[in-house]
């Protein structure tokens, strides 16, 4: 006989939200995700703007990562910048995505500032608070150790599966009803990937609270 109050008597934690990932094996492998939450209303910010230019703070943050990983001759590239009131204080904050550009075939392009060394592949996510401070939520930087053979645009297509990485936004939503918006992103790789959920802690910093894998 199960206890009536399962959460207390069985010491179970009922999550505010979770991922449910489906895998369909047919003629080809496919996957889709569902983000499940207990919230019923007021999930999303009233105003959100995407497709903006990266902020100067975001550009400096990416440059620091490049220098740290000895990739400083790599041209920076930002795939998205989202403005919204993430912490619900009435002031705008920014979520900034940095990824290598892709070729027509979907492979990452190694882009140089004119030099042939200290290059690499990158994927990064930054959060900029309304006071201008910036936090690196995620980074995956992979220095290129081979020969750089550029095309006429000073780019080189890397057809290596391990270099096919990309970070994109899935949703911004108040999933746990605390008035602050969680950030959910998708990290894509070659035949694999994962979903990441970030929530703001008591110190006003976003931290990773959930990950759900998919693929091979």
N, C-alpha and C positions, 0 to 999 in steps of 0.2 A: 504494500500500500504506500503510495507516494504521499509526502506531506502536502498539505493544502497550500502553504506558502513556500513554494519551491525555491524562490530566490534566497530566502533566509535559511531555511532548514538544510538545504543542499549546498549552501554557500556558493550559489551561482551568481555570476554578474551578467545581467541582461544588457547587452550593448545598445547604445543609442542609434548606431548605424553599423552596417557591415556590407561587405562585397559578396555577391553571389556570382561566380564565374562559370559559364557554361562552355563545354567543349563538344563540338559536333564533328564526329568523324564520318565522312562520306567519301566522295571521290577525291576530296581534298580536305585538309584540316582547317576548321574555322573556329573562331572563338568570339564570344560577346560577353559583356559584363552588365550586371545590374547592381546599382547602389541602392540599398534598402535602408530606410530610416523610419523612426517612430514619429517624426514630425508630420503634422497635417497641414500647416499653413505657414506663410511668411518665411519660406525657405531661402529665397534669393534676395540679393541687394536690390534696392529700388532703381539704382542707376549703375550701369557698367559700360565702359567704353574699351574696346579692344582694337588691335591693329595700329596702336600708337607707336611713335618713335621711342626707342629706348632712352631712358634718362641719362644724364651725365654721370650720376652715381652708379648706375648699372654698367655703363661703359668702363668706368674706373675699376669696378669690382671684377669684371671679366679680364681686364688687363692685368690685375694682380694675380688672378689664377693662372694666366698664361706665363707670367714671369716665374711664378712658383714652380711650374712644371716644365720650365725651359722650352716654352712654345711661343715666345714673344714675337716671332716673325709671322705668326698666323694672323690672317685678317679676321677681325671680329665680325660676327654676324648675329643679328637678333631676329628671331622668327615671330615674336609677338611681345607686346607690352599692354597690360590690362590695367585700367584705372578704375578704382571703386573704393567705397568706404568699408574696408575689410573689418575694422575693429569697431565700427558703429559709433565713432566719436564725432561725426559730422565733418571730417576732413578727409581728403583723398589720399589713398596709398596706391602703390604700384606693384604689379607682379610681372617680372621680366624674364622672358625665355631666350636663351642663347643656344643656337644649333648651327652646325655646318650647313651651308647650302647643299642642295642635292642636284645630281645630274638628271637628264631626261629619263634615265633608267632607274632612278631612285637611289643611286649610290651617292655616298658623301663626296663632296669636292674638297680637296686639300687646297686651300687658298693662301697664297704667299703675298707678302708686302714687297716682293722683289728679290728676296734672299732665298737661299736654297736649304737652309738648316733651321733648327729650332721651330719646327712646324708640327701640327698635330690635329687630331679630331677632338671635338668637344661637344658637350651637352651640359647646360647649367640652368639653374633656376634661382632668381633673386627676389626678395621681398623688400621694398623700400617703404619705410614708415613716413608719416607726414612731417617728421622733424628732419628728414633727409638721411637718417641712418639706414644702413642696408644690411640685410642678412642673407647669407648664402644658404638656401634650403637644400639644394642638391647640386652636385657637380660630378661629371665623369669626363676626365681629360686623358687622352691617349696619344702620347708623343709618337711621331712618325720617325722610325729609325732607318727606313730604306732610302733609296735614291729618289730625289724629287725630279720628275720629268714633266715639266709644265706644258700646257697647250698654249695657243696664241693669246688666251686670256689670263695667263699665269696661274692656271688652275690644273689640278691633277685628279682625275677620277680614281677613287680607291674601290676596287671591286672585291674587297675582302669582307666576308660576312661579319667578322668580329668588329668591324668598324662601322657597321650600319646601325647607328644609335640615333634616337630622336626623342625629344621631350615635348609634350603638348598639354594644353589645358583640357580638363574634362568638365569641371563645374566648380563654382564658388557658391556655397550654401551653408546656412546655419543648421547643421545636422543634429546638434545636441541641445538646441533651445537655450543657449547661453547668451544670445544677442551678438555673438562674434562669429564671423563667417569662416568655415573650414575651407581648405583648398584641396582639391583633388586633381591629380595630374596623371598622365599616362607616359610611361617610359617604354619605347618600342625598340626592339632589337631584331636580329635576323631569326625569324621563326620563334620568337619568345618575347616576353615583356612583363611588365608589372604595373599595377596601379598603386599610387601613393596618396595617402590622406594626411594632411597637416592640420593641427589645431593649435590655437594660441594658448600658451600656459599663463600662469599667474604673474609672470614677470614681463608679459607682453611680447614674448618671442614665440614664433611658430616652431613646433616640433613635430616630427613624424610620429603618428599614432597608429597607423595601419598600413599594411602592404598586402596585396593580393597578386599572385603570379599567374601567368597564362602562357600557353604555347608549349613548344617541345622541351 
